[in-house]
C-alpha cells in the first residue's frame, strides 16, 4: 500500500497501463491534480520500480512514462478489486452502504477499469 498509497498514484498507474504518456498529457488525463503532485508521485513510482521514465535525446527534450513489468503486474493484480468496485460500488447492491453513491461518470471510473 505504501507504493500506491494516495489519491493520484493509482490513477496515474492505471492511465499508464493504457499507453505511455508524456508528463503534460498524463497531467491532463487526471482532472483535479494540481501543483507538484504529479512530478513527485512519478518520481516515487519510478524509485519504487513501478514506472519507467524514458528520456529521448531530441530537441526539445521529450520524456515518456510507462509501467515497468512490475507496474504492469500491479495493475493486473488490481483488476479483481476494480471488478469488485464495479459490482458493489457502481452497481446497485442491497446491503452495501456505498452502493449507488458513486456514479459511472465519477472520477473512480478510471480506477474501475474505465467502466
C-alpha positions in Angstrom: 0.0 0.0 0.0 3.0 2.3 0.5 3.8 2.1 -3.2 0.4 3.1 -4.5 -1.0 5.0 -1.5 -2.5 8.3 -2.0 -5.2 9.6 -4.3 -3.2 10.1 -7.5 -0.7 7.2 -7.8 -3.3 4.6 -8.5 -4.9 6.8 -11.2 -1.5 7.6 -12.8 -0.6 3.9 -12.9 -3.9 3.0 -14.4 -3.6 5.6 -17.1 -0.1 4.4 -17.9 -1.4 0.9 -18.2 -3.3 2.0 -21.3 -0.4 3.7 -23.0 2.9 5.6 -22.4 2.3 9.3 -21.5 4.4 12.4 -21.6 4.2 14.4 -18.4 1.8 17.1 -19.6 -0.6 14.6 -21.3 -0.7 12.5 -18.1 -1.5 15.6 -16.0 -4.3 16.5 -18.4 -5.6 12.9 -18.2 -6.1 13.4 -14.4 -8.6 16.2 -13.8 -8.1 17.9 -10.5 -4.5 17.1 -10.0 -2.5 20.2 -9.2 0.9 21.6 -8.4 3.9 19.4 -7.8 1.9 16.3 -7.0 2.3 14.6 -10.5 6.0 15.1 -10.6 6.6 13.9 -7.1 4.3 10.9 -7.5 6.0 9.9 -10.7 9.5 10.2 -9.1 8.3 7.9 -6.2 6.7 5.4 -8.6 10.0 5.4 -10.6 12.1 4.9 -7.5 9.8 2.0 -6.4 10.3 0.3 -9.8 6.7 0.7 -10.9 7.1 3.3 -13.6 9.9 3.7 -16.2 11.0 7.2 -17.3 12.5 7.3 -20.7 14.3 10.4 -21.9 14.5 10.8 -25.7 17.5 12.7 -27.0 15.6 15.2 -29.0 15.2 19.0 -29.2 13.0 19.9 -27.4 13.6 17.2 -24.8 10.9 14.6 -24.6 10.3 12.3 -21.6 7.7 9.4 -21.6 6.5 7.4 -18.7 5.3 3.8 -18.9 4.8 1.0 -16.5 7.6 -1.4 -15.8 6.9 -5.2 -15.7 6.3 -4.8 -12.0 3.9 -1.9 -12.7 2.0 -4.0 -15.2 1.8 -6.9 -12.8 0.5 -4.5 -10.1 -2.3 -3.2 -12.4 -3.2 -6.8 -13.2 -3.4 -7.6 -9.5 -5.8 -4.7 -9.1 -8.2 -5.9 -11.7 -10.2 -8.0 -9.2 -10.5 -5.0 -6.9 -11.8 -3.0 -9.9 -14.3 -5.7 -10.7 -15.5 -5.7 -7.1 -15.9 -1.9 -7.2 -18.0 -2.1 -10.3 -20.2 -4.7 -8.8 -20.5 -3.3 -5.3 -20.0 0.4 -5.5 -21.0 1.5 -9.0 -23.9 -1.0 -9.4 -27.0 -1.4 -7.2 -26.4 -3.8 -4.4 -28.5 -4.3 -1.3 -26.6 -4.3 1.9 -23.8 -2.1 0.6 -23.7 1.4 2.2 -21.7 2.8 -0.7 -23.9 1.2 -3.5 -25.4 3.8 -5.7 -23.5 6.7 -4.1 -20.9 6.8 -6.9 -21.9 7.1 -10.5 -20.3 5.6 -13.5 -19.2 9.1 -14.7 -17.5 9.9 -11.5 -13.7 10.1 -11.2 -13.5 6.5 -10.0 -14.3 5.1 -13.5 -10.6 5.3 -14.4 -9.7 3.2 -11.4 -12.6 0.8 -12.0 -11.3 -0.1 -15.4 -12.8 2.7 -17.5 -16.3 1.4 -17.0 
